[in-house]
Amino acid sequence: MLRQAGKIYNVTSVEYLKDNYEDLQCMFWAAEEPTKVPVGPLYGDILTVGNQRFLNFVVRTFWSGKFIEKVKCQGSERFLGWNRVIGQPQVPFDPYLGYSRNNSNIHPMYRDNKRSLMIDYRQEMAKICPDFVQMTGRNFETVPVPPVRKSPVHLNFYPLNLFLDIVRLVGRQEDGGAILLGQLFLEDRFSSSKVAKPVSFFTVISYDPELNQEFVYGQTLKPLVSLNTHFRNCFSKY
């Protein structure tokens, strides 16, 4: 069976992504560019691990999404984020809008010209925001703080500091939640090229009212119509 050029995806639920997991890469290429960094909770679910689904239940036992907040740091505002791991904010990241084409660490096959939400785990919070502890105090009402510490964890250790997520909008739920599809990349430090390759797909739901306001419930993604290098996997046998 061949994937067809011009196939239309109408993503209105996470179940749609799960039911069409073989088309996740194609949906990712066809996805919409996020208009902003979404703030607040991002309710998550794992879709594939290593392009398979049998390990999903393991990930679901400890990971349930992310949280992004705009905070004040050294007199200016920026975004910071954490993953929700066993109910606690762990595995911090630097969220920003960017392009995979500008990241030489990503395998060339997966670079394109679409703007995406980049979730970068390679940065140390204390370096991004030197007054990190004080920042947490100033934003106590909005930044999630584990009860066992005075501030969220701010450092990722190996291999977590080799991860990079690329996230795009693929749909809208009936309740208004924006459905985002993410692809997790892992840098291969043991290869000569040290390029990052995809290792999993996940989804997060955002209720940020300013995120892609023009993309409404029931709206379809624009179909892929070009057989270029980036879309090669979408028009091959599976």
C-alpha positions in Angstrom: 0.0 0.0 0.0 1.3 3.5 -0.8 0.6 6.7 1.0 -1.1 9.1 -1.4 -0.1 12.6 -2.3 -2.8 15.0 -1.2 -4.0 13.0 1.7 -6.0 15.2 4.1 -5.7 14.9 7.9 -8.5 16.1 10.2 -7.1 15.8 13.7 -9.8 16.5 16.3 -8.6 14.2 19.1 -5.5 12.4 20.5 -7.2 9.1 19.5 -7.0 10.2 15.9 -3.2 10.4 16.2 -3.1 7.0 17.9 -5.3 5.4 15.3 -3.1 6.8 12.5 0.3 6.4 14.1 1.8 5.1 10.9 1.1 8.5 9.4 2.6 10.6 12.2 5.7 11.6 10.2 3.5 12.8 7.4 1.2 14.7 9.7 4.3 16.3 11.2 5.5 17.5 7.8 2.0 18.8 7.0 1.5 20.5 10.4 0.9 24.2 11.1 3.5 26.5 12.4 2.8 27.5 16.0 2.2 31.3 16.3 3.7 31.6 19.8 5.2 29.7 22.6 2.2 28.2 24.5 2.1 29.0 28.2 0.5 27.0 31.0 0.1 23.2 31.3 0.6 21.0 28.2 -1.3 17.8 28.8 0.8 15.0 27.3 0.6 11.5 26.0 3.2 9.3 24.3 2.5 8.0 20.8 5.6 6.0 19.8 8.9 5.0 21.3 11.5 4.0 18.7 8.8 4.0 16.1 6.9 1.3 18.1 4.0 1.5 20.5 4.7 -1.4 22.9 6.7 0.8 25.3 4.1 3.5 25.5 2.6 2.1 28.7 6.0 2.4 30.4 6.4 6.1 29.6 2.8 6.8 30.7 3.6 5.5 34.2 5.9 8.5 34.9 5.4 11.2 32.2 2.1 13.2 31.7 3.1 16.4 29.9 4.9 19.7 30.3 4.5 23.2 31.7 5.7 26.4 30.2 5.6 29.8 31.9 6.8 33.3 31.1 9.0 34.5 33.9 11.1 37.5 34.8 14.8 37.0 34.7 17.4 39.7 35.2 14.8 42.4 34.4 13.5 40.8 31.2 10.9 38.3 30.4 11.6 34.8 28.9 10.0 31.4 28.7 11.1 28.4 30.9 9.6 25.0 31.0 9.6 21.6 32.9 8.2 18.2 32.2 5.7 16.7 34.6 7.4 13.5 35.8 5.5 11.5 38.5 3.5 14.6 39.3 6.6 16.8 39.8 8.3 19.4 37.6 11.5 17.7 36.4 13.7 17.7 33.3 13.7 21.5 32.6 13.9 22.9 29.1 14.4 26.2 27.1 11.3 26.7 24.9 11.5 29.0 21.9 10.2 29.3 18.3 12.8 28.3 15.7 13.6 26.3 12.6 15.1 22.9 12.3 17.0 24.1 9.2 19.1 26.3 11.5 20.1 23.4 13.8 23.1 21.6 12.4 22.8 18.8 15.0 19.6 17.5 13.5 19.9 14.9 10.7 19.5 16.7 7.4 16.6 14.5 6.4 14.5 16.0 9.2 15.3 19.7 8.6 12.8 21.9 6.8 11.7 25.5 6.6 8.7 25.4 9.0 8.8 27.3 12.2 8.4 25.1 15.2 8.3 25.1 19.0 11.8 24.0 19.9 12.1 22.4 23.4 15.8 22.4 24.2 17.1 20.2 27.0 20.7 21.0 26.3 20.7 24.3 28.3 21.3 24.7 32.0 18.7 26.8 33.7 21.2 28.5 36.0 23.1 29.7 32.9 20.0 30.8 31.0 18.8 32.7 34.1 21.6 33.2 36.6 19.2 34.4 39.3 17.2 31.2 39.0 16.3 30.8 42.7 15.3 34.4 43.1 13.3 34.1 39.8 11.4 31.2 41.3 10.5 33.3 44.3 9.3 36.2 42.3 7.1 33.9 40.2 6.0 31.6 43.0 2.3 31.7 41.9 3.0 30.6 38.4 6.2 28.5 38.4 5.6 24.9 39.7 7.8 24.2 42.7 8.3 20.7 44.2 7.4 20.6 47.9 10.7 18.9 48.7 12.9 21.7 47.2 13.0 25.5 47.3 13.1 25.6 43.5 12.5 23.4 40.5 15.3 21.2 39.3 17.5 23.3 36.9 20.0 20.8 35.5 19.7 18.0 33.1 22.2 15.2 33.3 23.4 12.8 30.5 21.6 11.6 28.5 18.7 14.1 29.1 21.0 16.9 28.0 21.1 15.4 24.5 17.4 15.7 23.8 15.6 18.2 21.6 11.9 18.3 20.9 10.4 19.8 17.8 6.6 20.6 18.2 4.0 21.7 15.7 0.2 22.2 15.7 -1.8 19.4 13.9 -5.4 20.0 15.1 -8.0 21.3 17.5 -10.2 19.5 20.0 -13.9 20.2 20.3 -13.3 21.8 23.7 -10.8 24.3 22.1 -7.6 22.5 23.1 -4.8 22.8 20.5 -3.4 19.5 19.5 0.4 19.6 19.2 2.5 16.9 17.7 6.1 16.6 19.0 9.1 14.7 17.7 11.8 13.9 20.2 15.4 13.9 18.8 18.4 12.4 20.5 21.9 13.4 19.7 24.1 10.4 19.0 27.4 11.1 20.7 28.9 7.8 19.7 28.6 8.4 16.0 31.2 10.3 14.0 28.6 12.9 12.8 27.0 13.2 16.3 23.7 14.2 14.6 20.4 14.0 16.4 17.8 11.5 15.1 14.1 11.1 16.0 13.4 8.5 18.7 9.7 9.1 19.6 6.5 10.9 18.8 4.3 12.5 21.5 1.4 14.8 21.7 0.5 17.7 24.1 -2.7 19.6 24.4 -2.6 23.4 25.1 -5.4 25.7 26.2 -3.4 28.9 25.6 -6.2 31.0 24.0 -3.7 33.0 21.9 -2.1 29.9 20.2 -3.1 29.7 16.5 -6.4 31.4 17.1 -7.3 31.1 13.4 -7.0 27.3 13.4 -10.5 26.0 14.5 -12.1 22.7 15.4 -12.6 20.6 12.3 -10.1 22.4 10.2 -7.9 20.1 8.1 -4.1 20.2 7.6 -3.0 21.3 4.1 -2.2 18.2 2.1 1.3 17.3 1.1 1.7 17.7 -2.6 5.4 17.6 -3.2 7.6 14.5 -3.4 10.8 16.2 -2.2 13.4 14.8 0.2 11.5 15.8 3.4 8.3 14.0 2.3 10.0 10.8 1.1 8.7 8.7 3.9 5.2 9.9 3.3 5.1 8.4 -0.2 6.8 5.1 0.3 5.6 1.6 1.1 5.0 0.7 4.7 
